[in-house]
Amino acid sequence: MVKFRKAAIDDVPAIVALLADDILGQQREDVSTPPNSAYLEAFAAIDCDPNQFLAVAVLGDEIVGCLQLTFIPGLSRLGAWRGQIESVRVSSQHRGSGLGQTIFEWAIEQCRRRGCRLVQLTTDKERADAQRFYENLGFVASHEGMKLKLVE
């Protein structure tokens, strides 16, 4: 049975490996050992922020998935909090097993527990399978997401 826990600094190499384990991730992640210091700095910032939760999904002793939850306060929608789900990855050996749905069910429940009225995510337009997966979970493509790269 999969268990979820807050990620620890020692989990960073496994998380980076998951992030790099697909076509898009291979182009933008650095799986060198020891981990690139940028990952360790990012982990430290995430870890000390009470509105961030970097989680790992564990089967036995193996990290098989990860995600980052961001809890966003806002004035719109009568001061509603939003849960932002990002950087979701399932290890290639466990894709298609239902683990992705389990991860999302867990993540959505964490958002409910924090009082969020809305859960949102972004997905790369090249990830057609992911888009179908999110739609099957009940997510609706109600907005256009846009990004501006500041550094290459």
C-alpha positions as CSV (number, residue, x, y, z in Angstrom):
1,M,0.0,0.0,0.0
2,V,1.3,3.4,-0.9
3,K,2.1,5.9,1.9
4,F,2.5,9.6,1.7
5,R,4.9,11.7,3.7
6,K,6.6,15.1,3.6
7,A,9.8,15.0,1.6
8,A,13.1,15.2,3.4
9,I,16.4,16.6,2.1
10,D,17.7,13.1,1.5
11,D,14.8,12.5,-0.9
12,V,15.9,15.2,-3.3
13,P,17.9,12.9,-5.6
14,A,14.9,10.5,-5.9
15,I,12.6,13.4,-6.6
16,V,14.9,14.9,-9.3
17,A,15.1,11.4,-10.9
18,L,11.3,11.2,-11.1
19,L,11.1,14.7,-12.5
20,A,13.7,13.7,-15.2
21,D,12.0,10.4,-16.0
22,D,10.1,11.6,-19.1
23,I,10.7,13.3,-22.4
24,L,10.2,16.9,-21.2
25,G,12.0,16.3,-17.9
26,Q,15.1,14.9,-19.6
27,Q,15.6,18.2,-21.3
28,R,15.4,20.4,-18.1
29,E,16.5,18.4,-15.1
30,D,20.0,17.6,-13.8
31,V,20.3,14.1,-12.3
32,S,24.0,14.4,-11.5
33,T,25.4,13.3,-8.1
34,P,25.7,15.0,-5.7
35,P,22.5,17.0,-6.5
36,N,22.9,20.3,-8.1
37,S,22.9,23.0,-5.4
38,A,20.0,24.7,-7.0
39,Y,17.8,21.8,-6.0
40,L,19.0,21.9,-2.4
41,E,18.3,25.6,-2.2
42,A,14.8,25.2,-3.7
43,F,14.2,22.4,-1.2
44,A,15.2,24.6,1.7
45,A,12.8,27.4,0.5
46,I,9.9,24.9,0.1
47,D,10.6,23.2,3.4
48,C,10.4,26.4,5.5
49,D,7.3,27.8,3.8
50,P,4.1,26.8,5.6
51,N,2.1,27.1,2.4
52,Q,4.2,24.6,0.5
53,F,4.1,20.8,0.9
54,L,6.5,18.7,-1.1
55,A,5.3,15.1,-0.8
56,V,6.6,11.7,-1.8
57,A,4.6,8.5,-2.4
58,V,6.4,5.5,-0.9
59,L,5.9,1.8,-1.6
60,G,7.9,-0.3,0.8
61,D,11.2,1.6,0.9
62,E,11.0,3.0,-2.6
63,I,9.9,6.5,-3.6
64,V,7.4,5.9,-6.5
65,G,5.9,9.3,-6.9
66,C,6.1,12.9,-5.9
67,L,4.2,16.2,-6.0
68,Q,4.2,19.7,-4.7
69,L,1.2,21.3,-3.1
70,T,1.0,25.1,-2.8
71,F,-1.8,26.7,-0.7
72,I,-2.6,30.1,-2.1
73,P,-4.7,32.6,-0.2
74,G,-6.7,35.1,-2.2
75,L,-9.4,37.7,-2.1
76,S,-11.4,36.5,-5.1
77,R,-14.2,34.0,-4.6
78,L,-14.9,35.5,-1.2
79,G,-11.4,35.1,0.1
80,A,-11.0,31.5,-1.1
81,W,-7.9,29.5,-0.6
82,R,-6.7,27.5,-3.6
83,G,-4.7,24.4,-3.7
84,Q,-2.1,24.3,-6.6
85,I,-0.9,20.8,-7.6
86,E,2.4,20.8,-9.4
87,S,5.4,18.6,-10.3
88,V,3.4,15.3,-10.1
89,R,5.4,12.3,-11.2
90,V,4.9,8.6,-11.0
91,S,7.9,6.3,-11.6
92,S,7.9,4.8,-15.0
93,Q,7.6,1.3,-13.5
94,H,4.3,2.2,-11.8
95,R,2.6,4.2,-14.6
96,G,-0.8,2.7,-15.5
97,S,-1.2,1.0,-12.1
98,G,-3.6,3.5,-10.6
99,L,-1.0,5.2,-8.5
100,G,-1.5,8.5,-10.3
101,Q,-5.2,8.5,-9.3
102,T,-4.2,7.6,-5.7
103,I,-1.8,10.5,-5.6
104,F,-4.4,12.9,-6.8
105,E,-7.0,11.7,-4.4
106,W,-4.6,12.2,-1.6
107,A,-3.5,15.6,-2.8
108,I,-7.1,16.8,-3.2
109,E,-7.9,15.6,0.3
110,Q,-5.0,17.6,1.7
111,C,-6.4,20.7,-0.1
112,R,-9.8,20.0,1.5
113,R,-8.2,19.7,5.0
114,R,-6.5,23.1,4.5
115,G,-9.9,24.7,3.7
116,C,-9.3,25.2,0.0
117,R,-12.3,25.9,-2.1
118,L,-10.6,25.2,-5.4
119,V,-7.9,22.9,-6.7
120,Q,-5.9,23.9,-9.8
121,L,-3.0,22.7,-11.8
122,T,-1.2,23.4,-15.0
123,T,0.0,20.9,-17.5
124,D,2.2,21.2,-20.5
125,K,0.2,21.2,-23.8
126,E,2.5,18.5,-25.0
127,R,1.2,16.1,-22.3
128,A,-2.0,15.0,-24.0
129,D,-2.3,11.8,-21.9
130,A,-1.9,13.9,-18.7
131,Q,-4.7,16.2,-19.9
132,R,-7.1,13.3,-20.5
133,F,-6.1,11.9,-17.0
134,Y,-6.9,15.2,-15.3
135,E,-10.2,15.5,-17.2
136,N,-11.1,12.0,-16.0
137,L,-10.5,13.1,-12.4
138,G,-13.0,16.0,-12.9
139,F,-10.6,18.9,-13.7
140,V,-11.9,21.3,-16.3
141,A,-9.8,23.3,-18.7
142,S,-11.6,26.5,-17.8
143,H,-8.7,28.9,-18.2
144,E,-5.7,29.4,-20.5
145,G,-2.4,29.2,-18.5
146,M,0.5,31.3,-19.7
147,K,4.1,31.4,-18.7
148,L,7.0,33.8,-19.3
149,K,10.5,32.3,-19.1
150,L,12.8,34.8,-17.4
151,V,15.9,32.6,-17.7
152,E,16.9,29.9,-20.2
